[in-house]
Every structure is written in structure tokens, then in C-alpha cells.
Amino acid sequence: MKNFWKKQGKEILIGSGILITAFILRIYNLTIIPVFGDEAIYIRWAQVMRAEPTLRFLPLSDGKQPLFMWAVIPFFKVFSDPLVAGRIVSVFSGLGTLIGIFVLIRILLKSRKISWFACLIYAISPFSIFFDRLALADSSLTMFGVWTLVFAVITVRKVRLDTAMLTGFSLGGALLTKTPATFFATLIPLTLILHEWPKKLRERFNRFSIFIFLFTFTYVIAYGMYNILRLGPNFHMIASRNKDYVYPLSHIFQTPLDPFKPFLDRILEYFWILGPSVLVLLIIIGTYVGLKEKRRETLILLAWGILPIIAAAEFSKTMTARYIYFSVPYLYIISSLAFGYSRYSKPINFGGRLRWIIGKRIVTGLMIVFVLHSLYLDYQYLTDPQSANLPRSERSGYLEEWTSGYGIKEVSEYVREEHWLNPDQKFVVGTEGYFGTLPDGLQMYLNDVPEIIVIGVGLSLKDAPESLKESKLAGNKTYLVVNSSRFLGDLETSDLELLATYGKAVRPDGSREALLLFEVTDKSLKN
């Protein structure tokens, strides 16, 4: 036991420290950012699927794979806050990705030092912190992608059937999570360049035949898992909805640079702001060192990290940071190769040694800047996200516009308290829209109170819709929840009584969206 701790004690302490740090940064103040539109939809689906087993494939109705929602369901028994139940899945997925990065580097590069640097970069990078704290499928997709590559590399290096099967299970999990998993399926064969091929042509052919056999198991298992979705009634909607987000292949022959160039600029902005900053320089240095000293391994990492980003920039109709998040871990690993400078590149001659010392100090300085900058941004995300520097598209979607759920939990608490004061009365809450942040966000929080009915009543509201007037006429306590930009009525003359206003983050022009809570009054019955 003493010999074990002597040999492995330091490694265990470092690994435990990084893992605990990563967990704390992901779990602390987990709900400080309000529920986002897609989060509300996914969590609400999970609640419905839990209540009605025949609807376990409900996400297919909108062309979404259901594995993330299935994973959320058990956590409803653990956490009373549905938003925490949803986000904790991403927290654990992030930790799974962290462990996967460590294992991948140990088997791919066989470097303990680089593995710790890569894990530290992933653990504290604002990019990973931000998305590992949201109830979105992207963190789970990222985890499955890393482990798919881990098992694929072992399969190629060791020529093993069991790891080929594990590659299939990991890829299957990714395919059941989100459509971009097809990138993983496409890139798996590239790992064959890692194999030490025999020199004789006949032996090479035999070895190649073995790999065809092994990876046949991989793809049969993966797509066998994926075809479970055919048990649902709307499997065809996946392909249909994909067309809403992705251009056809013919796009590259029609307008190849639109939106390729602006999207690449935006992606660079994501890495500069969320990376943050000097991570871009570390990636460049790591690429140079890696191609010089570990060429085949670096090419694999570049393929998994860069090719999906290029494809997304070329074929995506919209672009946000989470659409490329599944490629980020491989770029983190490449950035950590910069710290292999001291291991692989130390020359004998004086001039070379001088350049080596300068290069090593530059890399060390960049790492210090990265750690300090990352921790500063992490502190902002965890304590005051409205003051944090976020890419424009992320700040707008998560903090400023109608997709941001500021005020929804407060509205649910207000209505819940009113119901507690009037337990014998029925409550009806109408919200703008029919699908999304509202009404799903409010339904999510009031799921355990069947006496409170939440319904969507449309957009561009001027006064109480007919359905809410009928509810009021029936004697129900009736409310309307709408974003200020969607309310076109006059607050002074409206037949609605404004009860509360919940402001969202301030836009760059100084304006501010707000969530409005109205009560439908008897005055509305006269109109």
C-alpha cells in the first residue's frame, strides 16, 4: 500500500483536485442563469414522459432525440427544482468528459503531464463551464464523443473486439442524444492511421480486413441503438427538422462563402471570449509542437476538433457557441500539447537551448494568463452573469431576449402562494406563445400543482384573450404572463391589472426586455 501511494499518490491528489474543482465550478449557483427556451422545452418533455410512459418518445414530435430527457427523469426524484434536475445531467456529463480527456491523452499521447494540463484547461475554461451548467443535450453529446474516440483508439492500437463494441455503445449514445453525432461516425475510420501496419501487402490486407470486422460491430451496435427511435411515431421528424438547421450538400456549390466566412469569424469570437483569449495562442503552439513530435495523434485531434467546425460553418443556417461545443475538448487537448515543448523539443546546441527556454517561458506565461482570465470569467458567470463578457449571440439568447426566463420562477412562486391562500379556487395562467420559454417554463415549475392550469394564448397581445375572459367568467383566478415586447396594449387603459414586472439583462442600446404578470379583472368581461 505504501508503494502504491508513493507511486500514485501525487497523481491521485492532482486528479482529485482537478475533478473537485471542476465539480464545484459546475454546481455552484447552478440556477443563477434563468431557464432558457430549449431548457424549458426539454425539462417539460421529461416531466410529461415521466408521468405518461406511452410518451417516452415525445421529443421526436419536434425532431429531437430523447436520450437527454430520459437521463433527466430519475433526477426529478432527487431534486425538487426541475431546473436543477435538468442541469445536473450536464454537470455529470461534464465530469464524464473530463475523465474521458484524461484517459484519451494517456492512451493517445502517453503523457501524464499533458493529461493534467488538458484536464485543468477543460475544468476551468469558461466555454466548458457555461455549457456544462445548462440543461441542454450538448454536454452529453460532447461526453459521448470523447469516449467514442477513446474506445476507437484502443481498438486500433490493441485490435480488440470488446473495445470495438464499447465504441459502438458510446457512438450509439451520441446518436440518441443529438444529430451532430454523425460527425463521430464519419471520423472513427481516421483512427486507423494510429495503427502500426505490417510492411507486407498481404499482412496489411489481412489486418485491414480485421478492422472492417471490428468496426462493423461498432456501427451495427451504434445504429441498432439509434433505430430504437423507430419505435416512436415521429421518427421521420428528425430528418425533417434537420433541414431547418442545415443547408443541403449542394450549398457548397452555390454560395460556399456565405455564411461560411461570417460564421468562422463568429466561431473565432467564441473561442476568444469563452476560451478565453490566450487559449487560441496555446492551440496554435500546441498544433506546431504536436505536428512536429506526435504527428499522427495530432492529426486525429485536429480532424475531430476542426473538421466539424468547418462543416458547421459551411452548412449551418444559424450559429451559436453550443453548436460547436462537442468539438472543443479536442482543441483543449491540442492546446495542452504546448506543454510538451519541454519534453520533446529540448535541443543540445546553445542557440537551440536558448530558444527552448524562451519558448517554455512563453507557454508558462500564457498558461498563467489563461488560468487567471478563466477564473475571473468563471467568477462572473457564477455570481453575476449579467456583468460577464459573453459573445453577443449568447448574451442575447440566455440573458436579454424572450428566450431568457427571467421572472418565470418568480411568477410560479406568486401563483403558487395565491393558490395556497385560496386552495378551493381554480387558477388559470395564460402565457404568450404555445411552445418554448413560455408556456413550457411556467408549466415546468407548476407541474406538481394540478389545480393551476397553464396555457399558451398566442403572440402580440393587446388585452385579455377570449379564452382567459371565459376563464374569468367561470370564476377562476386568471392571469396573463407576457414579455413586454409581445404586449401591444396600453397599460393605462388595459382591462388587465399589472401585478409585477421582472426585468432582464440590459441590451447594448440601453433598452430592456421585461416579463409582465397581469391579472385578468372583471373589467375585461365588459368588453
C-alpha positions as CSV (number, residue, x, y, z in Angstrom):
1,M,0.0,0.0,0.0
2,K,2.9,2.4,0.8
3,N,4.5,1.7,-2.5
4,F,1.2,2.3,-4.3
5,W,0.8,5.7,-2.6
6,K,4.4,6.5,-3.2
7,K,4.0,5.9,-6.9
8,Q,0.4,7.0,-7.5
9,G,-0.3,9.3,-4.5
10,K,0.7,12.6,-6.3
11,E,-1.3,11.6,-9.4
12,I,-4.4,10.8,-7.3
13,L,-4.1,14.1,-5.4
14,I,-3.8,16.2,-8.6
15,G,-6.6,14.3,-10.3
16,S,-8.9,14.6,-7.3
17,G,-8.1,18.3,-7.0
18,I,-8.9,19.0,-10.7
19,L,-12.1,16.8,-10.5
20,I,-13.3,18.5,-7.3
21,T,-12.6,22.0,-8.8
22,A,-14.5,21.1,-12.0
23,F,-17.5,19.9,-10.0
24,I,-17.6,23.0,-7.7
25,L,-17.4,25.3,-10.7
26,R,-20.2,23.5,-12.4
27,I,-22.5,23.0,-9.4
28,Y,-22.2,26.3,-7.5
29,N,-25.1,28.7,-8.0
30,L,-26.5,26.3,-10.6
31,T,-29.7,28.3,-11.3
32,I,-28.2,31.8,-11.3
33,I,-28.9,31.9,-15.1
34,P,-32.7,31.6,-15.6
35,V,-34.2,28.8,-17.6
36,F,-33.5,29.1,-21.3
37,G,-36.1,28.4,-24.0
38,D,-34.7,25.0,-25.1
39,E,-34.1,24.0,-21.4
40,A,-37.8,24.7,-20.6
41,I,-38.9,22.5,-23.5
42,Y,-36.6,19.6,-22.7
43,I,-37.4,19.6,-19.0
44,R,-41.1,19.9,-19.7
45,W,-40.9,16.9,-22.1
46,A,-39.1,14.9,-19.4
47,Q,-41.9,15.7,-16.9
48,V,-44.5,14.6,-19.3
49,M,-42.6,11.4,-20.3
50,R,-42.2,10.6,-16.6
51,A,-45.9,11.0,-16.0
52,E,-47.0,9.1,-19.1
53,P,-44.9,6.1,-20.1
54,T,-46.5,5.9,-23.6
55,L,-45.0,9.2,-24.4
56,R,-41.3,8.2,-23.9
57,F,-40.6,9.3,-27.5
58,L,-42.3,12.6,-27.2
59,P,-39.2,14.7,-28.3
60,L,-39.5,13.0,-31.7
61,S,-42.5,15.2,-32.3
62,D,-40.1,18.1,-32.7
63,G,-37.3,16.1,-34.4
64,K,-35.2,15.7,-31.2
65,Q,-33.5,12.6,-29.9
66,P,-34.8,11.7,-26.4
67,L,-31.7,10.3,-24.5
68,F,-31.0,13.6,-22.6
69,M,-34.6,13.8,-21.5
70,W,-34.6,10.1,-20.4
71,A,-31.5,10.9,-18.3
72,V,-33.3,13.8,-16.6
73,I,-36.3,11.8,-15.5
74,P,-34.6,10.0,-12.5
75,F,-33.3,13.3,-11.1
76,F,-36.9,14.6,-10.5
77,K,-37.0,12.2,-7.5
78,V,-33.8,13.7,-6.1
79,F,-34.3,17.5,-6.7
80,S,-37.4,19.4,-6.1
81,D,-36.3,22.2,-8.5
82,P,-36.9,20.8,-12.0
83,L,-34.2,23.2,-13.4
84,V,-31.6,21.7,-11.1
85,A,-32.8,18.2,-12.1
86,G,-32.2,19.0,-15.8
87,R,-28.9,20.9,-15.3
88,I,-27.3,18.2,-13.0
89,V,-27.3,15.8,-16.0
90,S,-25.0,18.3,-17.9
91,V,-22.8,18.7,-14.7
92,F,-22.2,15.0,-14.6
93,S,-21.7,14.8,-18.3
94,G,-19.0,17.5,-18.0
95,L,-17.3,15.4,-15.4
96,G,-17.5,12.4,-17.7
97,T,-15.9,14.4,-20.4
98,L,-13.1,15.5,-18.1
99,I,-12.3,11.9,-17.2
100,G,-12.5,11.0,-20.9
101,I,-10.0,13.7,-21.8
102,F,-7.6,12.2,-19.2
103,V,-8.0,8.7,-20.4
104,L,-7.7,9.8,-24.1
105,I,-4.4,11.5,-23.6
106,R,-2.9,8.7,-21.5
107,I,-3.7,6.2,-24.3
108,L,-3.1,8.5,-27.2
109,L,0.0,10.5,-26.1
110,K,1.1,8.5,-23.1
111,S,1.9,11.7,-21.2
112,R,0.9,12.3,-17.6
113,K,2.0,15.9,-17.7
114,I,-0.1,16.8,-20.8
115,S,-3.1,15.0,-19.4
116,W,-3.2,17.1,-16.3
117,F,-2.8,20.3,-18.3
118,A,-5.6,19.3,-20.6
119,C,-7.9,18.4,-17.7
120,L,-7.1,21.7,-16.0
121,I,-7.9,23.7,-19.1
122,Y,-11.2,21.9,-19.6
123,A,-12.1,22.1,-15.9
124,I,-11.8,25.9,-15.7
125,S,-12.4,27.1,-19.2
126,P,-15.5,29.4,-19.3
127,F,-16.5,27.7,-22.5
128,S,-17.0,24.3,-20.8
129,I,-18.2,25.9,-17.5
130,F,-21.0,27.8,-19.3
131,F,-22.5,24.8,-21.2
132,D,-21.9,22.2,-18.5
133,R,-24.3,24.2,-16.3
134,L,-27.2,24.2,-18.8
135,A,-30.0,21.6,-19.3
136,L,-29.1,21.1,-22.9
137,A,-28.0,18.0,-24.8
138,D,-24.7,19.4,-26.0
139,S,-22.7,18.5,-22.9
140,S,-23.9,14.9,-23.1
141,L,-23.1,14.8,-26.8
142,T,-19.6,16.0,-26.0
143,M,-19.1,13.3,-23.4
144,F,-20.2,10.5,-25.7
145,G,-17.9,11.9,-28.5
146,V,-14.8,11.8,-26.3
147,W,-15.5,8.3,-25.1
148,T,-16.2,7.2,-28.7
149,L,-12.7,8.3,-29.6
150,V,-11.2,6.8,-26.5
151,F,-12.5,3.3,-27.3
152,A,-11.8,3.7,-31.1
153,V,-8.2,4.5,-30.3
154,I,-7.8,1.4,-28.1
155,T,-9.5,-0.7,-30.7
156,V,-7.0,0.4,-33.4
157,R,-4.0,0.2,-31.1
158,K,-4.8,-3.2,-29.5
159,V,-7.0,-4.8,-32.2
160,R,-9.7,-5.7,-29.6
161,L,-13.4,-6.7,-30.2
162,D,-14.5,-5.7,-26.7
163,T,-13.4,-2.0,-27.2
164,A,-14.9,-2.0,-30.7
165,M,-18.2,-2.9,-29.1
166,L,-17.7,-0.2,-26.5
167,T,-17.0,2.2,-29.3
168,G,-20.4,1.3,-30.7
169,F,-22.2,1.8,-27.4
170,S,-20.6,5.3,-27.0
171,L,-21.5,6.2,-30.6
172,G,-25.0,4.9,-30.1
173,G,-25.4,7.1,-27.0
174,A,-24.3,10.1,-29.0
175,L,-26.7,9.3,-31.9
176,L,-29.5,9.0,-29.3
177,T,-28.5,12.4,-28.0
178,K,-28.2,14.7,-31.0
179,T,-27.8,14.6,-34.8
180,P,-24.1,16.0,-34.9
181,A,-23.1,12.6,-33.6
182,T,-22.9,11.7,-37.3
183,F,-19.6,13.5,-37.3
184,F,-18.2,11.0,-34.8
185,A,-19.4,8.1,-37.0
186,T,-17.7,9.7,-40.0
187,L,-14.4,10.4,-38.2
188,I,-13.9,7.0,-36.5
189,P,-12.1,5.4,-39.5
190,L,-9.4,8.1,-39.3
191,T,-8.1,6.4,-36.2
192,L,-6.7,3.7,-38.4
193,I,-3.6,5.9,-39.1
194,L,-2.6,5.2,-35.5
195,H,-2.1,1.5,-36.2
196,E,1.4,0.1,-36.8
197,W,0.7,-1.5,-40.1
198,P,2.8,-4.5,-41.3
199,K,5.1,-3.9,-44.2
200,K,3.9,-6.8,-46.3
201,L,0.9,-6.1,-48.5
202,R,-0.8,-9.4,-47.7
203,E,-0.5,-8.8,-44.0
204,R,-1.8,-5.3,-44.4
205,F,-4.8,-6.6,-46.3
206,N,-5.5,-9.2,-43.6
207,R,-5.1,-6.6,-40.8
208,F,-7.4,-4.2,-42.7
209,S,-10.0,-7.0,-43.0
210,I,-9.9,-7.5,-39.3
211,F,-10.6,-3.8,-38.7
212,I,-13.5,-3.9,-41.1
213,F,-14.9,-6.8,-39.0
214,L,-14.3,-4.9,-35.7
215,F,-15.8,-1.6,-36.9
216,T,-18.8,-3.5,-38.4
217,F,-19.6,-4.4,-34.8
218,T,-19.2,-0.7,-33.8
219,Y,-21.6,0.6,-36.4
220,V,-24.1,-2.2,-36.1
221,I,-24.4,-1.6,-32.3
222,A,-24.5,2.2,-32.7
223,Y,-27.1,2.3,-35.4
224,G,-29.0,-0.6,-33.8
225,M,-29.4,1.7,-30.7
226,Y,-30.3,4.6,-32.9
227,N,-33.0,2.6,-34.6
228,I,-34.8,2.1,-31.3
229,L,-36.2,5.6,-32.1
230,R,-38.3,3.9,-34.9
231,L,-40.5,2.6,-32.1
232,G,-41.7,6.2,-31.7
233,P,-44.4,7.6,-34.0
234,N,-42.4,10.5,-35.3
235,F,-39.0,9.1,-36.3
236,H,-39.2,10.8,-39.7
237,M,-39.3,14.2,-38.0
238,I,-35.6,14.0,-37.2
239,A,-34.7,14.3,-40.8
240,S,-37.4,16.9,-41.4
241,R,-36.3,19.1,-38.6
242,N,-32.6,18.8,-39.5
243,K,-33.4,20.6,-42.8
244,D,-34.5,23.6,-40.7
245,Y,-31.0,23.9,-39.3
246,V,-28.7,22.6,-42.1
247,Y,-28.2,23.5,-45.8
248,P,-28.1,20.6,-48.3
249,L,-24.8,19.5,-49.7
250,S,-25.5,21.5,-52.9
251,H,-25.0,24.7,-50.9
252,I,-21.2,24.3,-51.2
253,F,-21.5,24.7,-55.0
254,Q,-23.9,27.6,-54.8
255,T,-22.7,30.1,-52.2
256,P,-19.7,28.4,-50.5
257,L,-18.6,31.5,-48.6
258,D,-22.0,32.6,-47.3
259,P,-22.4,32.1,-44.4
260,F,-19.0,30.3,-44.1
261,K,-16.9,33.4,-43.6
262,P,-19.1,35.3,-41.1
263,F,-19.7,32.1,-39.1
264,L,-15.9,31.4,-38.9
265,D,-15.5,34.9,-37.6
266,R,-18.2,34.3,-35.0
267,I,-16.6,30.9,-34.0
268,L,-13.2,32.7,-33.5
269,E,-15.0,35.2,-31.3
270,Y,-16.5,32.3,-29.3
271,F,-13.0,30.9,-28.6
272,W,-11.5,34.3,-27.9
273,I,-14.2,35.3,-25.4
274,L,-15.2,31.9,-23.9
275,G,-11.8,30.1,-24.4
276,P,-10.7,32.6,-23.3
277,S,-8.2,34.7,-25.2
278,V,-4.8,33.1,-25.0
279,L,-6.3,29.6,-25.4
280,V,-6.2,30.4,-29.2
281,L,-2.5,31.0,-28.9
282,L,-2.0,27.8,-27.0
283,I,-3.9,25.9,-29.6
284,I,-1.6,27.3,-32.3
285,I,1.6,26.5,-30.3
286,G,0.2,23.0,-29.4
287,T,-0.5,22.3,-33.1
288,Y,3.1,23.2,-34.0
289,V,4.6,21.1,-31.3
290,G,2.2,18.2,-31.9
291,L,2.7,18.0,-35.7
292,K,6.5,18.1,-35.0
293,E,6.6,15.4,-32.3
294,K,3.3,13.5,-32.4
295,R,2.1,13.9,-36.0
296,R,-0.4,11.1,-36.3
297,E,-2.0,11.7,-32.9
298,T,-2.2,15.4,-33.6
299,L,-3.8,14.9,-37.0
300,I,-6.5,12.8,-35.3
301,L,-7.2,15.5,-32.8
302,L,-7.3,18.2,-35.4
303,A,-9.7,16.2,-37.5
304,W,-12.1,15.7,-34.6
305,G,-11.7,19.3,-33.5
306,I,-11.5,21.3,-36.7
307,L,-13.4,19.4,-39.4
308,P,-16.8,19.5,-37.6
309,I,-16.3,23.3,-37.0
310,I,-15.6,23.9,-40.7
311,A,-18.6,21.8,-41.7
312,A,-20.9,23.6,-39.2
313,A,-19.7,27.0,-40.6
314,E,-20.4,25.9,-44.1
315,F,-23.7,24.2,-43.8
316,S,-25.4,25.6,-40.6
317,K,-28.2,28.0,-41.2
318,T,-27.7,29.5,-37.7
319,M,-24.7,29.6,-35.4
320,T,-24.3,29.7,-31.7
321,A,-21.5,28.6,-29.4
322,R,-23.2,25.4,-28.3
323,Y,-23.4,24.1,-31.9
324,I,-19.6,23.6,-31.9
325,Y,-19.1,22.7,-28.2
326,F,-18.7,19.0,-29.0
327,S,-15.5,19.8,-30.9
328,V,-14.0,21.8,-28.1
329,P,-12.3,19.1,-26.0
330,Y,-10.0,18.0,-28.8
331,L,-8.8,21.6,-29.2
332,Y,-8.2,21.7,-25.4
333,I,-6.0,18.7,-25.8
334,I,-4.1,20.3,-28.7
335,S,-3.6,23.4,-26.6
336,S,-2.1,21.2,-23.8
337,L,0.5,19.9,-26.3
338,A,2.2,23.3,-26.0
339,F,3.4,22.0,-22.6
340,G,5.1,19.1,-24.4
341,Y,7.6,21.7,-25.6
342,S,9.9,21.0,-22.7
343,R,9.6,17.2,-23.1
344,Y,10.1,16.8,-26.8
345,S,12.0,19.8,-28.1
346,K,15.0,20.4,-25.8
347,P,18.0,20.8,-28.2
348,I,21.7,20.3,-27.4
349,N,23.3,23.4,-29.0
350,F,23.3,26.7,-27.1
351,G,21.2,28.7,-29.6
352,G,18.6,26.0,-29.6
353,R,18.5,25.7,-25.9
354,L,18.0,29.5,-25.6
355,R,15.0,29.3,-27.9
356,W,13.7,26.3,-26.0
357,I,13.9,28.2,-22.7
358,I,12.2,31.3,-24.2
359,G,9.5,29.1,-25.7
360,K,8.9,27.3,-22.5
361,R,8.6,30.6,-20.5
362,I,6.2,32.0,-23.1
363,V,4.0,28.9,-22.8
364,T,4.1,29.1,-19.0
365,G,3.2,32.8,-19.1
366,L,0.3,32.1,-21.5
367,M,-1.0,29.4,-19.1
368,I,-0.8,31.7,-16.1
369,V,-2.8,34.3,-18.1
370,F,-5.3,31.6,-19.2
371,V,-5.9,30.4,-15.6
372,L,-6.3,33.9,-14.2
373,H,-8.6,35.1,-17.0
374,S,-10.6,31.9,-16.8
375,L,-11.1,32.1,-13.1
376,Y,-12.2,35.8,-13.4
377,L,-14.8,35.0,-16.0
378,D,-15.9,31.9,-14.1
379,Y,-16.4,34.1,-11.0
380,Q,-18.6,36.4,-13.1
381,Y,-20.7,33.5,-14.5
382,L,-21.2,32.1,-11.1
383,T,-22.1,35.3,-9.2
384,D,-23.3,38.0,-11.7
385,P,-23.7,36.6,-15.2
386,Q,-25.2,39.9,-16.5
387,S,-21.8,41.6,-15.9
388,A,-19.9,38.9,-17.7
389,N,-18.4,39.3,-21.1
390,L,-20.3,36.9,-23.3
391,P,-20.5,36.6,-27.1
392,R,-23.3,38.7,-28.5
393,S,-25.5,35.7,-29.6
394,E,-25.1,34.0,-26.2
395,R,-25.8,37.1,-24.1
396,S,-28.9,37.9,-26.2
397,G,-30.3,34.4,-26.1
398,Y,-29.6,33.5,-22.5
399,L,-30.0,36.9,-20.7
400,E,-31.7,39.6,-22.7
401,E,-34.5,38.4,-25.0
402,W,-37.8,36.5,-24.8
403,T,-35.8,33.2,-24.8
404,S,-34.4,34.2,-21.4
405,G,-36.5,33.0,-18.4
406,Y,-36.0,35.9,-16.0
407,G,-39.2,36.2,-13.9
408,I,-40.7,32.8,-14.7
409,K,-39.8,31.2,-11.4
410,E,-40.9,34.3,-9.5
411,V,-44.3,34.2,-11.3
412,S,-44.7,30.5,-10.4
413,E,-44.0,31.3,-6.8
414,Y,-46.5,34.1,-6.8
415,V,-49.2,32.0,-8.3
416,R,-48.3,29.0,-6.1
417,E,-48.7,31.3,-3.0
418,E,-52.1,32.6,-4.2
419,H,-53.2,29.1,-4.7
420,W,-52.1,28.2,-1.1
421,L,-54.2,31.2,0.2
422,N,-57.2,30.1,-2.0
423,P,-57.0,26.3,-2.1
424,D,-60.6,25.8,-3.2
425,Q,-60.3,28.0,-6.3
426,K,-59.1,27.1,-9.7
427,F,-56.3,29.0,-11.3
428,V,-55.6,29.6,-15.0
429,V,-52.5,31.3,-16.3
430,G,-52.3,32.3,-19.9
431,T,-48.9,32.9,-21.4
432,E,-47.6,34.2,-24.7
433,G,-46.8,31.6,-27.3
434,Y,-47.6,28.0,-27.4
435,F,-44.1,26.3,-27.2
436,G,-40.8,27.4,-25.7
437,T,-39.8,29.5,-22.8
438,L,-43.4,30.2,-22.3
439,P,-45.6,28.3,-21.6
440,D,-43.2,25.4,-21.0
441,G,-41.0,27.2,-18.5
442,L,-44.1,28.0,-16.3
443,Q,-45.6,24.6,-16.7
444,M,-42.2,23.1,-15.7
445,Y,-42.3,25.0,-12.3
446,L,-46.0,24.3,-11.7
447,N,-46.0,20.7,-12.7
448,D,-46.8,19.5,-9.2
449,V,-49.9,21.7,-8.8
450,P,-52.7,20.3,-11.0
451,E,-55.2,22.9,-9.8
452,I,-53.1,25.6,-11.7
453,I,-53.6,25.3,-15.4
454,V,-51.0,27.0,-17.7
455,I,-52.0,27.5,-21.3
456,G,-50.5,29.3,-24.3
457,V,-52.7,32.0,-25.8
458,G,-50.6,33.4,-28.8
459,L,-48.4,36.3,-29.6
460,S,-48.8,40.1,-30.0
461,L,-51.4,40.5,-27.2
462,K,-53.3,43.8,-26.7
463,D,-55.7,42.7,-24.0
464,A,-57.0,39.5,-22.4
465,P,-57.7,36.8,-25.0
466,E,-61.1,35.3,-25.2
467,S,-60.0,32.0,-23.5
468,L,-58.9,34.0,-20.4
469,K,-62.1,36.0,-20.4
470,E,-64.0,32.8,-20.4
471,S,-61.9,31.5,-17.5
472,K,-62.6,34.7,-15.5
473,L,-66.3,34.4,-16.3
474,A,-66.2,30.9,-14.9
475,G,-64.9,32.2,-11.6
476,N,-61.3,31.2,-11.9
477,K,-58.4,33.3,-10.7
478,T,-56.9,34.2,-14.1
479,Y,-53.5,35.6,-15.1
480,L,-51.6,36.6,-18.2
481,V,-47.8,36.3,-18.5
482,V,-46.2,38.1,-21.4
483,N,-42.9,39.7,-22.4
484,S,-43.0,43.4,-22.8
485,S,-42.0,43.3,-26.5
486,R,-45.0,41.0,-27.2
487,F,-47.6,43.1,-25.3
488,L,-49.0,45.8,-27.7
489,G,-51.7,47.1,-25.4
490,D,-51.9,50.3,-23.3
491,L,-51.1,49.7,-19.6
492,E,-53.2,52.7,-18.7
493,T,-56.4,51.7,-20.5
494,S,-56.0,47.9,-20.5
495,D,-58.5,45.7,-18.8
496,L,-55.6,43.9,-17.2
497,E,-54.1,44.7,-13.9
498,L,-50.3,44.8,-13.9
499,L,-49.1,42.9,-10.8
500,A,-45.3,42.7,-11.3
501,T,-42.6,43.4,-13.8
502,Y,-39.4,41.3,-14.0
503,G,-36.6,42.9,-15.9
504,K,-34.0,41.0,-17.9
505,A,-30.4,42.0,-18.8
506,V,-29.9,45.4,-20.4
507,R,-29.3,45.4,-24.1
508,P,-26.3,47.2,-25.7
509,D,-28.6,50.1,-26.7
510,G,-29.8,50.6,-23.1
511,S,-33.2,49.1,-23.7
512,R,-34.5,46.2,-21.6
513,E,-37.0,43.4,-22.1
514,A,-39.2,42.5,-19.1
515,L,-41.6,39.8,-18.2
516,L,-45.1,41.2,-17.2
517,L,-47.5,39.5,-14.9
518,F,-51.1,40.6,-15.3
519,E,-54.3,39.6,-13.5
520,V,-57.5,39.5,-15.7
521,T,-60.0,41.7,-14.0
522,D,-63.8,41.9,-14.0
523,K,-63.4,44.9,-16.3
524,S,-62.4,42.6,-19.1
525,L,-65.8,40.9,-19.0
526,K,-67.5,44.1,-20.1
527,N,-65.5,44.3,-23.3
